[in-house]
Amino acid sequence: MRQAGRYLPEYRELRAKTHFIEMCDRPELATEVSLQPFRRFGMDGVVVFSDILLPLRGAGLELDFAPGPVVANPIASERDLARLGGDIAASIAPTCDAIGRLRLELGEKAAVIGFAGAPWTLAAYATESKLSRDLDVLSALSWREPQLLDRLLDRMVEICAETLRLEIAAGADCVQVFDTWAGVLSAQRFERFAGRALRAVIERLGPKRPPVIVFARGAAHLQGELAGLGADVVSLDWRVDLAEAASGIGQRVSLQGNLDPTALFAPLPDLARVTRELVHAGRKARGHIVNLGHGVLQRTPVDAVATFVRTVQESAP
């Protein structure tokens, strides 16, 4: 969950000299940034440094970061959808190269984790120049032209699945699918749009795939639906009671999460205590990847991340 980033001074130093996309597109830089938190904290898994939107460049969208994502030619009609073609392999080749480098560097010391954007979330960014807080454009499209959205989601299924397949082939030990904007949907509409597409992605990966994690922010009301998609792990944000989830869906799928990222601003003894409580609650599930409930915040103290990781590892059975 934003494992490498602006809370690390070594990241800020590199970022001050380099554009974000350049960091993603140069495998040696992406590898270096991926390893920065591992060198400091010794996490059990290393997340490759990349961005969920990079594959959209290969599909014909003009993407930039200023600093957030901006799409110069968003999809607004059937005619626009017709130009959403192309081959995404070249656009994520640097990410796959970085995964291979991480695999060689880490050996058995840590897992290498790849990721991709889920179809619904990719569609959200693809249909607006700059994404609105309330997902106005995509939500309106789902009501006004659901068949057009279905075709857009089908294309995003192909993009998401191909991204994950290439990352797995490059050496990723597991992959996470981010459906950041699925939480805006009711359970019924999630099944109609985002859930249908997510299930199709997982099915395309086949039975010999490595573990797949799914994450949807603000989706406490969708726990059952997320657990039924066919993924191995459901990642929970901090709004979900982990003990209740462990006793419920945690008997069918493993869980990931879900410490509130703002807890890392607490006094370190308090942070250690709530982390131990989280580890204890997760033991009721069939499996638990201890993590935050969303990304590390920019002003998070480095010592707090160290305390969190160390407490988790010391609490392991």
C-alpha positions in Angstrom: 0.0 0.0 0.0 2.2 2.8 -1.4 5.2 1.0 0.2 7.7 3.3 -1.6 6.9 7.0 -1.8 7.1 10.5 -0.5 7.5 9.7 3.2 11.0 8.4 2.5 13.8 11.0 2.2 15.7 8.9 -0.3 12.6 8.8 -2.5 12.1 12.5 -2.3 15.7 13.1 -3.2 15.4 10.9 -6.4 12.0 12.3 -7.2 13.2 15.9 -7.1 15.5 15.1 -10.1 13.1 12.9 -12.1 9.6 13.0 -13.5 7.3 10.3 -12.1 6.7 8.6 -15.5 10.5 8.6 -16.1 10.9 6.8 -12.8 8.4 4.2 -13.9 9.9 3.9 -17.5 13.5 3.4 -16.4 13.8 -0.1 -15.0 16.9 0.7 -13.0 15.1 3.6 -11.3 11.9 1.6 -10.7 14.0 -1.2 -9.1 15.9 1.2 -6.9 12.7 2.9 -5.6 11.1 -0.6 -5.0 14.1 -1.6 -2.9 14.3 1.6 -0.8 11.7 0.6 1.8 13.0 -3.0 1.9 16.5 -1.8 2.7 15.1 0.3 5.6 12.4 -2.0 7.0 12.8 -5.5 5.7 9.2 -6.1 4.7 8.3 -9.7 3.7 7.1 -8.5 0.3 8.5 -5.9 -2.1 6.0 -4.0 -4.4 7.3 -3.1 -7.8 7.3 0.7 -8.4 4.8 1.4 -11.2 1.4 2.9 -11.7 -2.0 1.3 -12.5 -2.6 3.7 -15.4 0.6 3.0 -17.4 -1.0 0.2 -19.6 -3.5 2.7 -20.9 -0.8 4.5 -22.8 -0.3 1.4 -24.9 -4.1 1.2 -25.5 -4.1 4.7 -27.1 -4.8 7.1 -24.2 -2.6 10.2 -23.9 -1.6 10.1 -20.2 0.5 12.5 -18.1 0.9 13.2 -14.4 0.7 16.9 -13.4 1.2 15.7 -10.6 -2.0 13.6 -10.6 -3.1 11.6 -13.7 -4.4 13.7 -16.7 -5.9 12.1 -19.8 -5.8 14.3 -22.9 -8.2 12.2 -25.0 -10.8 10.6 -22.7 -13.3 8.0 -23.9 -16.7 9.6 -24.3 -18.4 7.8 -27.2 -18.6 4.7 -29.3 -16.2 6.3 -31.7 -13.7 7.0 -28.9 -14.0 3.4 -27.8 -13.0 2.2 -31.3 -9.6 3.8 -30.9 -8.9 2.1 -27.6 -6.7 -0.6 -29.2 -3.0 -1.1 -29.4 -0.6 -3.4 -27.6 0.1 -2.7 -23.9 3.2 -4.9 -23.7 5.6 -2.1 -24.6 4.0 0.3 -22.1 4.6 -2.0 -19.1 7.8 -3.6 -20.4 9.9 -1.4 -18.0 7.7 -2.6 -15.0 8.2 -6.2 -16.1 12.0 -5.6 -16.4 12.0 -4.2 -12.9 10.2 -7.2 -11.6 12.8 -9.5 -13.1 15.6 -7.4 -11.6 13.9 -7.5 -8.2 13.5 -11.3 -8.4 17.2 -11.7 -9.0 18.1 -9.2 -6.3 15.8 -10.6 -3.6 16.1 -14.3 -4.2 14.3 -16.0 -1.3 14.5 -13.0 1.0 11.1 -11.5 0.0 8.2 -11.9 -2.3 7.9 -9.7 -5.4 4.5 -8.2 -5.8 3.0 -6.9 -9.0 -0.3 -5.1 -9.5 -2.8 -3.7 -11.9 -5.8 -1.5 -12.0 -9.2 -3.2 -12.1 -11.4 -2.7 -15.1 -13.9 -0.4 -13.4 -11.2 1.8 -11.9 -9.3 1.9 -15.2 -12.5 2.9 -16.9 -13.0 5.7 -14.4 -9.7 7.3 -15.3 -10.2 6.7 -19.0 -13.5 8.6 -19.2 -12.3 11.9 -17.6 -9.5 14.2 -18.3 -9.0 14.6 -14.6 -10.9 12.3 -12.3 -13.8 13.9 -10.3 -14.2 13.2 -6.7 -17.7 11.7 -7.2 -16.9 9.7 -10.3 -19.5 11.8 -12.2 -18.7 10.7 -15.8 -18.4 7.0 -15.3 -21.4 6.8 -13.0 -23.5 8.8 -15.4 -22.4 6.5 -18.3 -23.4 3.4 -16.3 -27.0 4.8 -16.1 -27.2 6.4 -19.5 -25.4 4.0 -21.8 -24.8 0.8 -19.9 -24.1 -1.2 -23.1 -21.3 1.2 -24.1 -19.8 0.9 -20.6 -20.0 -2.9 -20.9 -17.9 -2.8 -24.0 -15.5 -0.4 -22.4 -15.2 -2.7 -19.3 -14.6 -5.7 -21.6 -11.6 -3.9 -23.1 -10.4 -3.0 -19.7 -10.6 -6.7 -18.7 -8.2 -7.5 -21.5 -5.8 -4.7 -20.4 -5.9 -5.7 -16.8 -5.5 -9.4 -17.4 -2.7 -8.9 -19.9 -0.9 -6.6 -17.5 -1.1 -9.3 -14.7 0.0 -12.1 -17.1 3.0 -10.2 -18.2 4.0 -9.3 -14.6 3.6 -13.0 -13.6 5.7 -14.1 -16.5 8.4 -11.6 -15.4 8.6 -13.2 -12.0 5.9 -11.7 -9.7 5.2 -14.1 -6.8 1.7 -12.6 -6.3 -0.4 -9.8 -7.8 -2.9 -7.3 -6.5 -5.8 -5.8 -8.4 -6.8 -2.3 -7.3 -10.4 -1.4 -7.7 -10.0 1.9 -5.9 -13.4 3.3 -7.1 -15.6 0.2 -6.7 -16.8 1.4 -3.3 -19.1 4.0 -4.9 -21.3 1.2 -6.2 -24.1 -0.6 -4.4 -23.8 -4.3 -4.1 -26.2 -4.8 -7.0 -24.4 -2.4 -9.3 -21.0 -3.8 -8.3 -22.1 -7.2 -9.5 -23.5 -5.6 -12.7 -20.4 -3.7 -13.6 -17.2 -3.9 -11.5 -17.6 -7.4 -10.1 -18.5 -9.0 -13.4 -15.3 -7.5 -14.9 -13.1 -8.4 -12.0 -14.3 -12.0 -12.1 -13.5 -12.2 -15.8 -9.9 -10.9 -15.1 -9.3 -13.6 -12.5 -10.7 -16.3 -14.8 -8.4 -15.2 -17.6 -5.4 -15.8 -15.5 -6.2 -19.5 -15.3 -5.8 -22.2 -12.6 -1.9 -22.1 -12.5 -1.7 -18.5 -11.5 0.0 -17.3 -8.4 -2.1 -15.8 -5.5 -4.3 -12.9 -6.5 -5.3 -10.1 -4.0 -8.3 -7.8 -4.7 -8.7 -4.4 -3.0 -11.6 -2.0 -3.1 -11.5 1.2 -1.0 -14.6 2.1 0.9 -16.2 -1.2 0.2 -17.2 -2.5 3.6 -20.7 -3.2 2.1 -19.1 -5.4 -0.6 -17.2 -7.9 1.5 -19.3 -10.9 0.4 -19.2 -9.9 -3.2 -15.4 -9.4 -3.2 -14.9 -12.8 -1.5 -16.9 -14.5 -4.2 -14.8 -13.3 -7.2 -12.4 -16.2 -7.2 -9.4 -14.3 -5.7 -7.2 -15.8 -3.0 -7.1 -12.7 -0.8 -9.4 -9.8 -0.1 -7.7 -6.7 1.1 -9.8 -4.6 3.6 -9.6 -0.9 4.2 -9.5 0.5 7.8 -13.3 1.0 8.0 -13.9 -2.8 8.3 -13.7 -4.6 11.6 -11.0 -7.2 11.0 -12.1 -9.6 13.6 -15.7 -9.7 12.2 -14.3 -10.1 8.7 -12.0 -12.9 9.8 -14.9 -14.8 11.4 -17.0 -14.2 8.2 -15.4 -14.1 4.8 -12.0 -14.9 6.3 -13.0 -18.5 6.4 -13.3 -18.6 2.6 -10.5 -16.3 1.6 -7.4 -14.9 3.2 -7.4 -11.3 4.3 -5.1 -8.4 4.0 -5.0 -5.2 6.0 -6.2 -3.1 7.6 -4.6 -0.6 10.0 -5.8 3.0 9.6 -2.9 4.8 7.9 -3.3 7.7 10.3 -2.5 5.3 13.2 1.1 5.7 12.1 1.0 9.3 13.6 0.3 7.9 17.0 2.9 7.7 19.8 5.1 4.7 18.9 4.0 2.6 22.0 0.4 3.1 21.0 1.1 2.2 17.4 2.8 -1.0 18.6 -0.2 -1.9 20.8 -2.8 -1.4 18.0 -0.6 -3.3 15.6 -0.4 -6.3 18.0 -4.2 -6.1 18.3 -4.5 -6.2 14.5 -2.3 -9.3 14.3 -4.3 -11.0 17.0 -7.6 -10.3 15.2 -6.3 -11.6 11.9 -5.4 -15.0 13.4 -9.1 -15.9 13.2 -8.9 -15.9 9.4 -7.6 -18.8 7.3 -4.7 -16.5 6.4 -3.7 -12.8 7.1 -1.3 -10.5 5.3 -0.7 -7.7 7.8 -0.9 -4.4 6.1 -2.4 -0.9 6.2 -5.9 -0.3 5.1 -4.7 2.1 2.4 -1.5 3.8 1.3 1.2 5.3 3.5 0.5 9.0 3.9 3.1 11.5 2.7 4.0 13.0 6.2 4.1 9.6 7.9 7.2 9.4 10.2 9.7 6.9 9.0 10.1 5.6 12.6 6.4 4.8 12.6 6.7 2.6 9.5 9.7 0.8 11.2 7.7 0.3 14.3 4.8 -1.2 12.4 6.9 -3.6 10.4 9.0 -4.7 13.4 6.0 -5.2 15.6 4.3 -7.4 13.0 7.4 -9.5 12.5 7.9 -9.9 16.2 4.3 -10.9 16.7 4.5 -13.7 14.0 3.8 -17.1 15.5 
